Amino acid sequence: MSTRPALFGLAVLALGAGCNPTTTYSGYDMVDAFPVDGERAWVFVNDAKPYDLRVEMSSAADRVGEVDVHTFEFYDNDLGDLLMTMRWSSDTIHGVLLHGYETVAEEPTGQGGDDTGGDDTGDTGDGARGPLEAVTYDPPIQFVDRKMIVGESVETETGGATWTSTFLAQEDCPNHLLSGDLAPSCYKIGLDDGDGDPMVGQKPAGTWWIATRYTLIYFQLSGDSDKWVLADYDWSPAE
């Protein structure tokens, strides 16, 4: 379900002799800001974390219903340990959908530090680590619709919760890779799992900044005290 704010000046109705022109505004192309083509890799830094984060997305996808679902893998960039996965799809028919996530570790092995959501196991050993949390959303969460305007929200009832995703703003997003005149224009999305606070709750809850070409620029997930900021990016065509 989509909720749009009242718009003044975006729809104009002019009444006159023999004419009745109407101007409408359908919104930003949100899917353009979440591309999932090719092979993608990002590196992010966070002032509150003792490690950098590497995110990888393969061109390989799982067909789920009518959409292709890509797995985003989140690694400790220094040690190479897998910390978390998220499953996303993005197309011009269904918009951007979040299908689920799995947390493998709260922090890189042997490091404590700022919590990233959920219970801190305190495990600093080198033993095998299974998923701390594995969630599949059926139906998937509507992260953004195909087109949205600033202030618009979409709701999804899934997994016993009502998720609300809100297009908060369009803004410039300077980062460690692209700054000044090169800073990309981002769409800022707040994702709330029903408790009214996008910064607490299930792992995907939080604030996301997405941008054409780069997909992810910043994100601050549930439990993070500061946001992750893009530091490096690579794209290559699908093999």
C-alpha positions as CSV (number, residue, x, y, z in Angstrom):
1,M,0.0,0.0,0.0
2,S,1.3,3.4,-1.0
3,T,0.7,6.7,0.9
4,R,1.4,10.0,-0.8
5,P,1.5,13.4,0.9
6,A,-0.7,16.2,-0.3
7,L,1.0,18.0,-3.2
8,F,0.5,21.7,-3.9
9,G,1.6,22.8,-7.3
10,L,2.3,19.3,-8.6
11,A,-1.2,18.9,-10.1
12,V,-2.6,22.0,-11.7
13,L,-6.2,22.2,-13.0
14,A,-6.9,25.2,-15.2
15,L,-10.4,26.0,-16.2
16,G,-11.0,28.1,-19.3
17,A,-13.1,28.5,-22.4
18,G,-12.7,25.3,-24.4
19,C,-9.7,23.9,-22.4
20,N,-9.0,21.9,-19.3
21,P,-5.3,21.2,-19.1
22,T,-3.9,19.0,-16.3
23,T,-0.3,18.6,-15.3
24,T,0.6,15.7,-13.1
25,Y,3.9,14.5,-11.5
26,S,4.4,10.7,-11.1
27,G,7.6,10.8,-9.1
28,Y,11.2,9.8,-9.2
29,D,12.3,6.6,-11.0
30,M,13.4,4.7,-7.8
31,V,14.4,1.5,-9.6
32,D,17.1,3.4,-11.5
33,A,18.8,4.1,-8.1
34,F,19.0,0.4,-7.2
35,P,20.6,-1.3,-10.2
36,V,21.5,-5.0,-9.8
37,D,23.1,-5.7,-13.2
38,G,26.6,-7.2,-13.6
39,E,29.0,-8.0,-10.8
40,R,29.2,-5.4,-8.1
41,A,31.4,-4.8,-5.1
42,W,31.6,-1.9,-2.6
43,V,33.8,-1.0,0.3
44,F,32.3,1.0,3.2
45,V,33.9,2.7,6.3
46,N,32.2,3.6,9.5
47,D,33.8,5.9,12.1
48,A,32.2,3.8,14.9
49,K,33.7,0.5,13.7
50,P,37.2,-1.0,13.9
51,Y,36.9,-2.6,10.5
52,D,35.9,-1.8,6.9
53,L,33.0,-3.6,5.3
54,R,33.1,-5.1,1.8
55,V,29.8,-5.9,0.1
56,E,29.7,-8.2,-3.0
57,M,26.8,-8.9,-5.4
58,S,27.1,-11.6,-8.1
59,S,25.2,-11.4,-11.3
60,A,23.9,-14.9,-10.5
61,A,20.3,-14.7,-9.3
62,D,17.6,-17.0,-8.0
63,R,14.2,-16.9,-9.7
64,V,11.6,-16.4,-7.1
65,G,8.1,-16.1,-8.5
66,E,8.3,-13.3,-11.1
67,V,11.6,-11.7,-9.9
68,D,15.3,-12.4,-10.0
69,V,16.7,-12.3,-6.4
70,H,20.4,-11.3,-5.9
71,T,22.3,-12.0,-2.7
72,F,24.4,-9.2,-1.2
73,E,27.2,-10.6,0.9
74,F,28.7,-8.4,3.7
75,Y,32.3,-9.2,4.7
76,D,34.9,-7.9,7.1
77,N,37.2,-6.4,4.4
78,D,40.3,-7.0,6.5
79,L,39.8,-10.6,7.6
80,G,37.5,-11.8,4.8
81,D,34.9,-13.2,7.3
82,L,31.3,-13.3,6.1
83,L,29.1,-11.3,8.5
84,M,25.7,-11.0,6.9
85,T,23.7,-11.6,3.7
86,M,20.7,-9.8,2.3
87,R,18.5,-10.8,-0.7
88,W,17.2,-8.1,-3.0
89,S,15.4,-7.8,-6.3
90,S,14.9,-4.7,-8.5
91,D,12.9,-4.3,-11.7
92,T,10.6,-1.8,-13.4
93,I,7.5,-3.9,-12.7
94,H,7.7,-4.7,-9.0
95,G,10.1,-2.0,-7.8
96,V,12.7,-2.9,-5.2
97,L,11.9,-5.8,-2.9
98,L,13.8,-7.1,0.2
99,H,13.4,-10.9,0.4
100,G,15.3,-11.7,3.6
101,Y,18.6,-11.6,5.4
102,E,20.9,-13.7,7.5
103,T,23.4,-12.6,10.1
104,V,26.4,-14.9,10.5
105,A,28.4,-12.8,13.1
106,E,27.9,-9.7,15.1
107,E,31.5,-8.6,14.7
108,P,34.6,-9.9,12.9
109,T,36.2,-12.9,14.8
110,G,38.4,-11.7,17.7
111,Q,37.0,-8.2,17.8
112,G,34.4,-6.7,20.1
113,G,33.0,-3.2,19.6
114,D,29.8,-1.4,18.6
115,D,26.8,-3.7,18.4
116,T,25.1,-4.1,15.0
117,G,21.8,-5.3,16.2
118,G,20.5,-8.4,17.9
119,D,22.2,-10.0,20.9
120,D,26.0,-9.8,21.3
121,T,27.3,-13.3,21.6
122,G,30.7,-12.1,22.9
123,D,32.3,-14.9,20.9
124,T,35.9,-14.1,20.1
125,G,37.0,-17.6,19.2
126,D,37.8,-19.2,15.9
127,G,35.1,-21.9,15.9
128,A,32.4,-22.5,13.4
129,R,29.7,-19.8,13.3
130,G,26.2,-20.6,12.2
131,P,23.5,-18.0,11.4
132,L,22.6,-15.9,14.4
133,E,19.4,-14.9,12.6
134,A,17.9,-16.1,9.3
135,V,14.7,-14.4,8.1
136,T,12.8,-14.8,4.9
137,Y,10.0,-12.3,4.1
138,D,7.0,-13.8,2.4
139,P,5.7,-11.6,0.9
140,P,8.9,-9.6,0.4
141,I,9.2,-6.1,1.8
142,Q,8.4,-3.4,-0.7
143,F,11.5,-1.2,-0.2
144,V,10.6,1.3,-2.9
145,D,7.9,1.4,-5.6
146,R,8.8,1.9,-9.2
147,K,8.1,5.7,-8.8
148,M,7.8,7.7,-5.6
149,I,7.7,11.3,-4.5
150,V,9.5,12.7,-1.5
151,G,7.4,12.0,1.6
152,E,5.6,9.0,0.1
153,S,5.5,5.7,2.0
154,V,4.8,2.1,1.1
155,E,3.7,-0.5,3.6
156,T,4.1,-4.3,3.7
157,E,2.6,-6.7,6.1
158,T,4.9,-9.7,6.4
159,G,6.3,-11.9,9.2
160,G,3.8,-10.6,11.7
161,A,4.9,-7.0,11.3
162,T,3.9,-4.0,9.3
163,W,7.0,-2.5,7.6
164,T,6.9,1.1,6.4
165,S,9.4,2.4,3.8
166,T,9.5,6.2,3.4
167,F,11.2,8.3,0.7
168,L,12.6,10.9,3.1
169,A,14.6,13.1,0.8
170,Q,16.7,13.6,-2.3
171,E,20.1,14.9,-1.4
172,D,23.7,15.0,-2.4
173,C,25.9,12.3,-0.9
174,P,29.6,13.1,-0.7
175,N,31.7,10.2,0.3
176,H,35.2,8.9,0.4
177,L,35.2,8.0,-3.3
178,L,33.1,10.8,-4.8
179,S,33.0,14.3,-3.4
180,G,32.5,17.9,-4.4
181,D,31.0,18.2,-7.9
182,L,31.3,14.4,-8.3
183,A,29.1,13.6,-5.3
184,P,26.1,11.6,-6.4
185,S,22.5,12.6,-5.9
186,C,20.9,10.1,-3.5
187,Y,17.4,9.0,-2.5
188,K,17.2,8.7,1.3
189,I,14.9,5.8,2.4
190,G,13.8,5.2,6.0
191,L,12.8,1.6,6.7
192,D,10.8,0.9,9.9
193,D,9.7,-2.6,11.0
194,G,6.6,-1.3,12.8
195,D,7.9,0.0,16.1
196,G,8.0,3.6,14.9
197,D,11.8,3.9,15.1
198,P,13.8,2.9,11.9
199,M,17.0,2.7,14.0
200,V,15.9,-0.2,16.2
201,G,14.4,-3.6,15.5
202,Q,15.3,-6.2,12.8
203,K,18.5,-5.8,11.0
204,P,17.3,-4.3,7.7
205,A,15.5,-1.5,9.6
206,G,17.3,1.8,9.4
207,T,18.2,4.4,6.8
208,W,19.5,3.8,3.3
209,W,20.9,6.2,0.7
210,I,20.7,4.8,-2.8
211,A,21.9,6.3,-6.1
212,T,21.9,5.6,-9.9
213,R,24.9,3.6,-11.0
214,Y,26.2,2.9,-7.5
215,T,23.2,1.4,-5.8
216,L,24.4,1.9,-2.2
217,I,26.1,5.1,-1.0
218,Y,25.4,5.1,2.7
219,F,23.4,2.9,5.1
220,Q,22.8,2.9,8.8
221,L,21.1,-0.3,10.0
222,S,19.3,-1.1,13.2
223,G,21.8,-0.9,16.1
224,D,24.5,1.1,14.2
225,S,25.5,4.3,16.0
226,D,26.9,5.8,12.7
227,K,26.4,5.2,9.0
228,W,28.5,3.2,6.6
229,V,30.0,5.5,3.9
230,L,31.2,4.4,0.4
231,A,34.9,4.3,0.0
232,D,35.4,2.2,-3.1
233,Y,33.3,0.7,-5.8
234,D,33.7,-1.7,-8.7
235,W,31.4,-2.9,-11.5
236,S,31.9,-5.4,-14.3
237,P,29.5,-6.9,-16.8
238,A,28.0,-10.3,-16.1
239,E,30.2,-13.2,-17.4
